[in-house]
Amino acid sequence: MNYFKSILTGLRSTGRTTAFNLVGLSISFAVFMLLAVYLFNEYTYDSYNKRADQLYLLESHEISRDLQHPFLPNPIGDLLESNIPEIQSHCTLKSWGGTYSIKDYPDKTYGLNLYTADSTFTELFTLNIVKGNRSPFQQKNTIVLSESCAEKIFGEADPIGQVLMRGFKEPATVTAVYEDLPVNNSLHNLDGICSFIDYNWVNDWSEWSFFTYLYLPPNVDKAVVEKKISEIKEIKEKSFDSNGNLIRTLHLTAMPDVRFNSMIGRGNEKLAQTLLVVAFLLIIMAFVNFLNFSIASLPKKVKAISLRKISGASNHEIFLQGFADTALLISIAYVVGIGIALTILKIYPDVYGYAIVLSDYKLVLFLSYLLLLLIGAVVTFFPTRLLLVIEPALGLKSIVPFSVKSGKSRHILPVLQYVVAAVLIAGVVLINKQIDYVKNYDLGFDKENILVVSTTGNIRKQEQAFVNELLKSPNITDYAFSQFVPGGVGMGWGREVDGKDVNFKSWPVDERYMDFMDFEIIEGRPFSSNIKADENKFIFNEAAVKTFGWEGEVIGKQIPGMGFQGEIVGVVKDMKYASLYDEVEPMCFWLTTERHNKISLRISGENVSQTIKHVKQVYSSFETNYPIDYAFLDKDLDMQYKQSEKQAELISFACIVAIIIAAIGTLGMVIFSCEYRIKEVGIRKTNGASVVEIVQLINRSFVIQTIIALVIACPVAWYVMQQWLEGFAYKTEVSWWIFALTAIVTLSITLMTVSWQSWRAARRNPVEALRYE
């Protein structure tokens, strides 16, 4: 008890230092906890799955465009399992979301994110069934829902046995409900899984739109399996072109690696690594403050330590008390930090882009606490070691054999802080510049003021009459039909053309769509305005022509469609129809009178609410069974970058905290500096120095330290930013003004923090200053 009292007495004796440390550590610990939880989720993706270490996603690496993707034909799973004994089982998945309604209540519709899956899904993927059939995929036309989705649709009613209708016509019976999957899983925001679909095209080798997971028993080398896959006759035939050139290879991506190494993982490892570095930089800055304040307060501690040594305390005991002081301070700061973190999550629950409960991460929080204690123990060693070298006789007279105000640490540590702060400021500016660049990049079409409305069977039967009614509004200036819109082209085709297997996206459209989106034809011609004249013909993009080696001979080429041979009539300039994080893939526009699932409406931008009201009225006059589903194209496209924006917001938030910590450190050091220079300031004022001259004198060293930090930080930031940008297919440039802005912000923080305290010191009565000490 006495030992604990001595710790509290020691903390009270350095009250101002303790207060500075407590504020800086608490804020930095709060953000460190939030970042630790986020990074834990990022780096433990899919770990909820008990078989994650034995599950592998099969992916195709397209040699010509250096692109790896998971979209493959459904039959490939059965082929591999039957030919390679190391493959114990497999599961095929396909995205099967859409509009679902309750059979008996068709007016209640829900946009659900679902997958259709093989019957092996529950064997290979961990799914905690809480209600219903534990082998739910043995029968056709069945569906299992997550607990949250079941509650959203059915409330407190029992969902088992209820029938949902996909697209208002395909029934699926709810056979089970499972516990919601954790947020860090690659089956993103999954609402449910339905039994495997049964259509003619499902088993077609030309339909490249399925995901295949292979289960390998422990101790099986995936490289051996990859080699055996490449030697299967059917695979080998599709791996080389007619000239014997290798065009693709198949690879296995371990499930824990899917987050950052596969398209479906949607993770950005560059940003995650950036957040990891930022988290530790924040802690470094906080403990730099701690060390700086500890050294600055040594003269006040030396007498107490000398008394303890005279009383018989050993060096070991003094070290132990120093560590105990630090541990108590860190513990208090950590508890306060948890409170700050909880407050942030309450005020800003969408800080991660998904909701979390901090108490679910007890292990992460405990390990973070242990890490901080360890760092604190290491940092405490230095000032405690300095105290121990002082002779007790000198210490009792408060005589120290080193100068706090001229020590190297007083200069080096603040410089280190401002290097970190400046690098973070520059990094935040660049990250936001990159995200703005991506969001505002010239996509090759105008995404603004386009309203996309999903059509139904009733509307498609009378689509021209539907259009005529819509166009009665003067605010609707144009329209076009298509199956997909930019950002969601989901049909993948594998075809044999001129004896060579080619893979590309297929985008069904009507005869108006190309002009509507203002896509530029650079070779051949656009589709005829008479849709029947060009039905089932194609226009390919530049990426396809280049990738497939069709230069000079593309027009007139015959392409196998879905039960027909179609002619290529034109080539369109590449547009960014998918995420800008990836290069443009080969793609074709397929002119068809069917698959008009969506109508895109270009509106004037004036009286938008009135325009939407008109669209709803027209829709309800043609479709009385199902409610309207509409969205603005630009908002849907921007959703692709939501995760990156959230990561950028986290980094920006951490940067603000880094600036606060640097300011606290500077404020503390200027207070101590003024305190130790009181007599000097008094003498200078007595000799005629003005307030401005005193302020300049005190400010000078801090400004010089900041300038030195900027000189070091700018090249470091430039190199780091250049490396970071390499991870993007389309990237901004590192502009000179980023460093200018960083310098202005950093210097402004220093001057604002220092000047107030130096002005107070300069205004002090010189008589009082000379009496000091």
N, C-alpha and C positions, 0 to 999 in steps of 0.2 A: 504493500500500500504506500509506504514511504517512497519507494522507487517510482511509483506512478505519480505521486505528488511532485517529486523532483522533476519529472518530465514536464508536467503542466507548468511548474514554476519556470523551467527553462524556456518554454514556449511563450509564457507571458512576458518574460524579460526582453524578448525580441518581438514585442507586439506588432510593430509596424511591418517588420520583415515577414512575420507569420501571416499577417493579413494579406500582404502582396502575394505571398506564395499560395495562400488558400484560394484567392480569387483566380489566379492564373492556372493553378492545377485543377481546380473544379471545372472551369470552362473547358480546358483542354481534355480532361478525362471524359466529360459528357460527350464531346464530339468523337473522341477516340472510341467510346463504347458503341455509338451509333455506327461508326465506320466498321468496327470489328464485327458487329452483327451482320451488316450488309456483306462484308467480305467473306464471312463464314458461309452465308447463303450462296454466294457466287462460287466459292471453291469446294463446296460440298454438294453441288447439284447432283440430283438423282441418287444421293446416298441413302435415301429412304428405302430404295429398292434393295431387298436382301440379296438379290442375285446380280447386283450391278457389276461386280467384278468379273462375272462370267458372261455378261451380255455384251454383244458387239453389234453396232449399226453397220450394215453393209452399204458402202458408198462407191460411186463411180468417179474415177478421175479422168476427165476428158483432156487428153494430151494437148491438142491444138490450142485450146484456150486456157490451159492450166487452171481448170475449175473442178472442184470436187463437190459432188452433190449426192443426196441420198435417194433421189427419185429413180425407181427401178420397176420393172414389170413384176406383177404378182407371182407368176409361175417360177421365178428364180429361186424362191425359198425352198419349194419342194424338190427342185432339181439338185440343189446343193446338199440338202439333207440326205437324199437318196444316194448320192455319189461319194460323200465324204463322211466316213465313220466318226471323225472327231466332232462333227456337228450333231449334238444330242437332240436338239429341237430348234424350232424357229417360230417366229410370230410375225405376221404381216399386218401393217396398219395403214390406214388412209384417212386423211382428214375428211370428215363427213358432217360438218356443221351446216347450219342453215336455219330456216324458219320452221319451228315446230309448234303444233297446237294440240290442245286436248281434244280427243275425238268428239266428245259430246258437247264441247264448248269451243267451236271453231273461231269464235271472235277473240279468244284468249291466245295470243301468239307469243312466242319467245324465240329470240335469236340465240341459239345454243352452239357452243364450241364442242364438237364431238369427234370421236374417232370410230371408225369401223375396224374391228379386230378379229383375228383368228380365234378359234376356241382355246388355243394355248395361252391366251393372254394372262389368265389368272395363275397359270403355272409359272410363268416367267417374270411377270410384273407383280410387285407387292400391292395387293388391293384388299383392304380391310373391310369385308362385307359386314355391315351392321344389321342388315334386315334383308330377308328374302333368300333366294337360291344362291348357294355358295359355288355352284358351277353354272354360271348364268349364260354362257355362250354356246351351250350344246344345241339349243334350238334356234331356228331362223326367226327373223323379225322380232328380236328381243332387244331390250335396252336396259342398262343399269345407269343410275344417276348418282351424282355426289349428294351428300346430305344437304349442302347449301342449295343446290339446284332443285332437289326434291321439295325442300321447304318453300323455295321461291314459287314453284309451279303449283304445288298441291296444299301448301300451308300445313295445317295439323292433320289433314286427311291422310289415310294410308295410301301410299303411291303404288304398292304392289298390286299388279293386275290391271292397272290403268293403261290406257292406250294413247300414245302420242302419234300424231300424223306429221310426217316430214313433207314439207311443201304441200300440205293439205291433201295428200293422196296416198302416201306410203305409210302403213301402220307399223308400230313397234310397241310391243307389250313390255311394261316395266316389270322386271323380274327380281331386281335387287337394288339396294342402296348401299353405297360405300362411304367410308369416312373420307372427308376432303383430303386430297393430297397436299403435302407441304408446298409452300410457295416456290421452293427451289427445285422444281422438276421440269424436265424438257417437254412434257405434255402440257403445254402452257394453258393455264386457266381452264382446265378441263372440266366440262359440265357433266360428261358421261361418256359411255362407250356402248356402241350397238353391235349386235352380231354381224358377222361378215356378210357384205352385200352379195347379191346373186344376180349378176347381169352378164350378158353375153361377152361384153368387152373386158370383163374383169380378168379373164384368163388369156387375154390377147398379149402376145409378146411386144406389141407395138404401143401398148399403153404404159408409159413410164410415169407413174404418179403414185407409187406405193413405197412405203418404208418397210425394210426387212431387217429384223433383229435376229441374230443367231446366238444360240446358247452353247458355249463351249465348257466342258467340265474343267475343274481346276487342273493346273499343270500342263494344259494344252497350249502349245506355242502358236500364237495367231499368225506368225510369219509362215509356219508350215501349212496352216489352213489356207492362207492367201495364195501360196504357191500351188496347192492342189486345186483351188478354184480356177486359177488361170489355165490349168491343164485340162479342164473339162471341155470336151469337144464343142458343145453348143456355146460355151463362153468364149472359147478361142476363136470361133468363127466370127463372133461379133466384136472381137478385139482388134482385128486388123482390116485394113481396107483392101481393095482389089489389087493394089500394088505391093502388098505385103508390109505396109507401114503400120506400126502400132498406133491405134487411135484412142484406146482407153484401157485402163486397168481397174480392177476391183480391189478395194481395201476395206479393212475392218477398223472401225473406230470404237474403242472401248467406251462403254456407257459413261464412266466418270469424265471422259474427255469430250463428250458431245457438246457441253456448254460452250466451249471456246473453239472447238475444232470442227464444227459441223454447221451447215446452214440452219438446221432446225434448232440448234442450241440458242441462236440469237444473242449470244453473249459477246461482249466487246472486251477482250482480254487487255487491250491497251489501256482502256479506262479503268478496269479493275486493278491493274498493276499501278496505275497512277494513284488511285485511291489508297492502295496499300502503302505506297511511298509517302503520300500525304499524311496518313495516319501516324506513321513513325516520325515524320518531320514535326508534327504538332507536339508529340511527346518530347522530342529532342528540345524543341523551343521552350516547353514548359520547364524542363529540368535544367536547361541553360539558365533560365530565370532563377530557379531554385539555387543553383550553384553560385550565381552572381550575388544574390542576396545573402547567401550564407557567408561568402567571403567578405562582403561589405559589412556584415555585422560581427565579424570576428573580434574587433577591439572591445565590443560590449560583452563578449562571452569569456574573454581571456582571464578576467579576474576570478570568475566563478570556477572555471576549470582549474586555475592555479590553487584555489582554496581546496578543491576536491583532491588534488594531487598531494598537497601538504597533509590532508586528513588521511592519507594512505590509500587513496583510490589508485588502482593499477591502470595501465594503458588499456588493457582489455576491457575493464569496466567503463572507462570513458568512451571507448569505441562503442560499446554496447549501448550506453545511454544515447550517444549520437544517433545510432541506428534506430533506437526506440523512439526518439523525438521525431525522426523522419517517418517512421512507420505510422505513428499516431497522426501526423499531419496528412500523410497520404490517405490514410483510412477515412479521416474526416472529409477530405477533399473528394474521395471516391463516393462516399454516401451523398454528399451535396451534388456531385456530378450525376449520380443516378436520378436524383430529383430533377435536375436540369434536363436530362435526356427524356424523362417521362413527360415533362412539360412540353418539350419540343414535339414529341410524338402526339400529344393531345392537341396542340395548336395546329400541327402540320402532319396529320396522319398519313398523307400520301407522299411523305418524304422519300420513300423507296420506290414509289410506283405501285406498291402493294402494302396491305396492312399487316403489322406484326404486333405481337404482345411481348414486351421486353422480358417478362418473367419466364417465357418459354426458352430463354437462352441463358439459363443459370450457369451452365458449364463455361460458355464463352465469357460471361461476366467474371466468373471466378478466376479463370486462367488470365484474363486481362489484369485483374487485381494483383495476382501473383507476379506477373511480368512487371507491373509498375512498382511493386515493392522491391523487386530485384534491381531495377534501374535506380530506384531511390537509394538502395544500399550502396551501390557502386558510386553514385554521385556524392553521397555523404562522406565517403572515405577521404576525399581530398581536403575539404576544410577541417575535418577532425584531425587529420594528420598534421596540418599546419599548427593547430592549437597545441598538439603534444610536443612539438619541438621547442616551445617557449619555456624558458626557465621559470619556475614558480616565483622566484624573487622578483623578476622583471614583470611577471604577469600581475602580481599584487599591486604594482605601481602603474598598471595599465600601459606598460611599455612593451611594444611589439617590435620585433626585429625585421619587420617588413612593412611596406607601405601599401595599404589598401588602395589609396587613390592613385598610386603610380604603378601598381602591379600589372603584369602582362595580361592576366585574366580579365581585368577591367576593360581592356581594349579588345581582346580576342573574342570573348564570349558575346558581347553585343554585336560585333561584326558578323559572327556566325548566325546570330538570330536574324539580322537583317538580310543576310544572303538567302536564308530559307524563305523569309517573307517575300523578298523581291522575286525569287524564282516562282513562288506560288502565285503571286499577283500576275506575273507574265503568263504563267500557265493557264490561269483562269481566263484571262483575256483571249488567249489563243483557242482554248477549248470552245468557248462560246462563239468565237469568230468562225471556227470550223463547223459547228452545228448550224449557225445561221447561214453559212455558205452552202451547206448541204440542203437545208430547207428552202433556200431561195435560188438554188441552182436552176439554170435553164434546162428544163426537162424535155424540151423539144415540142411542147404543147402548152396551151394556156389552161391552168387548172382552176382559175378563179371563176366564180359565179356559175358553177356547173352543179346542178341538183340532180342526183341519181336516185331514181325510183325503181324498186323491184316490181316486176310485172307478175301476173298470175295467169293461169290457163284461160280464164274468162277474158282477160284483157288481150292476150295474144291472139285469141280467135277473132277479135275485132279491133286490132291495133290501129288501123288507119282512122277509124271513127274516134278512137280514144285520143289520137294525136290531134285530130281536127278540133275537138273540144278544148284540149289544152292550149292550142294556138289562138284561141279566142281572147286569151289574155295578152295585151300588148307588151307585157313584161317578159314573155317567153319568146325569144327570138329564133331559136333553132332547136333541133332534136336529132337523136340517132339512137338505134338499138344495138345491143351487143350482149354477149354472155358475161364478159368481165369488164372491169374498168381498171385503169392504171393502179398499180399497187396490189392487185389481186388476180393476176393471170395465172390460173392454176392448172391448165391442161397441158400435160407433157406428152409428146409423141416420139416414138422411135420408128424410123422408116428406112427402108433400103432404097437408095437412089443411085443409079448407075453402078450397081454392085457394091455400094458402100453404105454402111449403117450410119445414119445421122440422127441426132436428137435435137429437138427444138420445142419451144412453147407454141401452142396453137391458140389463136384468139378469134373466136367466131364473132363476126360483125355483120351489119347490114351495109347497103350500098352508100349510105350517107356518113358512116362513122369516120372515115378517113378525113373527109373535108370538115366535118364537125370539129374534130380535134386538131385540125390544121397540121396533120402529118405531111411531111414534104416528100413527094415522089421524086427520086433522083435518076431512075432508069425505068424504061417501059412506060406504062400508063396507069392511071387510077382505075378503080372499078367503074363499070358502066352504071349510069343512073337507072338503067333497066336491070333490076336485080336478076331477073330470069336469064338475061343474056350472059351474065358472068357467074351464075350460081356455081358454087363448089370450085371456084378458082382462087388463086393465092397471090398475096403480095408479101414478099420476105423482106426482112431488114438487112442492113449492111453487115451486121455481125454474122448472120447466117452465110451470106455470100462469101465473105472473107474466110470464115471458119471452114466451110465445106469446099473451098477452092472452086467456086462457080464463076469467078470473074470472066466476063466476056461471053458467057454462054448460059446465063440464067433465064432469060426471057424465053418462054415456050417450053421450059423443062417440065416434065410430067412428075407429079408427086402423088403417091398413094394416099388417099384420104380415108374416110370411114365408109368403106364399101364403094368407093369411086376413085377414078384417076382425075386429078385436078391439074390445071395448067398454071404456071407462074406467069403473071401478066405484068408485074412491076416489082421495083425495089424501093423501099422507103428508107429515108434517112433514120439512123439510130435515134431512138428517143428513150428516155429513162423510165421504163414502164414498171420497174421494180425498185428495190432499195438502192440508194446511191452508195451503200457500203460495198456493193458488188459491181463487177463489170457487167455491161449489157450482154445478155445471152442471145443466141440465135432464136428467132421468133418469126412466125408468119401470121398474117391476117387471113382468115378464111371467110369468104363471102357465103352466107347461107341465109335461107329464108326461115330457118328454125333457130332455136337457142337464143331467142330475143328475151333473155331473162331480165334485162335491165334497160331502162330508157334514160338517157342522159339529156337533160334540159339545160340550155344556156339561157340564163335570165339576165335582165338588165342591171340588177344590183339596186334598183330603186323599188321601194315598197315591197321589200322581201317578204315580210309577214303576210301581206295581202296576196302575193304570188303563191306562197305555200298554201294559204287558205283556198285559193282557186284550184290548185293541184289536188288537194284533199277532196274538194267537192266533186271534181271530175272523176277522181278515182272511185269514190263511194258510189257514183252513179253507174259505174261499170262493174264494180266488185263489191257485193254486199256481204260476202261471207268472211272475208279476211281483211284485217286492218292494214293501212298503208305502211310501208317500210321505205324510208328515204334518208338520204344523208348528203352532205356537201362534199364534193370530191377533194377539195383542198384540205379539209379537216381530216378525212380518212387517210390521206397521204401523210399528213403530219404525224399521225399516230405511229407510223413506222419508227419514228425517232424519239418516242416518249421515253424509252429506257435510257437512251443516251442523254436526253435532257435531264432526267432525274440524276444520273451520275454526275453530269456537269453541275447541277444544283448542289449536290453533296460536296463537290470539290470547291465550288464557290463559297459555300457555307464554311468549309474548313479554312479557306483562305481568309475569310472575315475574322474567324477565331484566331488565326495565326497573327493577323494584324493587331488584334486586341492584346494578345500575349506579348507581342513585341512592344506595344505601347506601354503595357504594364511594366515590362522590364526596363524600358527607357525611363518611365516616370520614377520607378523605384531608384534607379541609379542616379538620376539627376537630383533626387531628394538627398541621397547619401552624399553625392558630390558636393552639393551646396552646404550640407552639414559639416563636412570635413574641411570646407574652404571658407567657413564663416570668418575666421580671423583674417585670412588673406583678402576677402572682399571688404572687410572693415578698414584695413590698412589702405587699400586702393581708393576707397571712397574718401578717406581722410586726406589722401594726397591729391584729391580733385577729380577722380574718375567719375564719369557720368553714369546714369542708370543704363543708357544704351550701350556704353562701353563694357559695363559689367555683364550685361545680358549677352553681348557678343562673345565675351571671354568664356563664359560658361557654356554657351551653345557651340562654340567652335569645335571642341573635341567630339561632340556627338554628331555634328554635321560631317566632320572628316570621317568618322567611323562609318556613317551611312554611305558616303561617296565611295569609300573603299569597298564596302559590301556590294554596291551597285557594279563597280568595276569587276568584281569577282562573279557576281550573279548573272550578269548579262550574257557572257559567253557560255556559261553553264546552261542557262535557260534556252539559249539559241540551239545548242546541241541537243538537249533533251526534247525540245519541241520538234526539231527536224526528224528525230528518230520516231517520235510519237506519230507524226503525220504519215509515216511510211505505211501505217496499217490501213489507210483509206484509199479506195480506188479513185475517188475524186476529192481533192484536198485544196485548201486555201494556201496562202503563202505566209511566211513569217515576216510580217511587215515591220519596218523600222519604228513606226509609231507605237508599237507594243512596248518597246523598251523605253521610249520617251515617256509614255504614260506611266509605266512602272516606276521610273525615276521620279516623276512629279508626285505620284501618290506616296512613295516611300519617304521622300524628303519632306513632304507636307506633314505626314504623320509625325516624323521626328521633330520638326519645328513646332508643331502645335503642342506636342507632349512636353517638350523641353522648355519652351519660351515662358509658359505661365510660371513654372517653378523658379526659373532663373530671374524672372522679373520680380517675384516676391523676395528672393534673396537680395537682389540689387536694391530694393526699396527699404530694406531693413536699416534701422538706425545704427550707424557705425559704432556708437558708444556701446550699445548692447552687444554688437558683434565682437568688439574687443574684450568685453567682459567674459565672453563665452570661453569655456574651458578654464 
